[in-house]
Amino acid sequence: MQVTWNQNKCCHTGVCVSSLPEVFKVEDDQFVIDTGKASEEEIKNVVYQCPAGALQVVNDKNKREA
């Protein structure tokens, strides 16, 4: 699973970082997404909670799910 982030849509509420800090984090002033640190279900739940829609799940066929 791949998760993309659109910095132009992000409103920086921190829902992702506070919900799954091992997956969504800021390192060296860069937003990092490490999908290997949680289950697909956990990650999808957080992506769907993004208030700005800045996070998107991309499935194996490269079609956006969220």
Beta strands, then each sheet from edge to edge (+ up, - down):
strand 1: 2-5
strand 2: 24-27
strand 3: 30-33
strand 4: 55-58
sheet 1: 1+ 4-
sheet 2: 2+ 3-
end
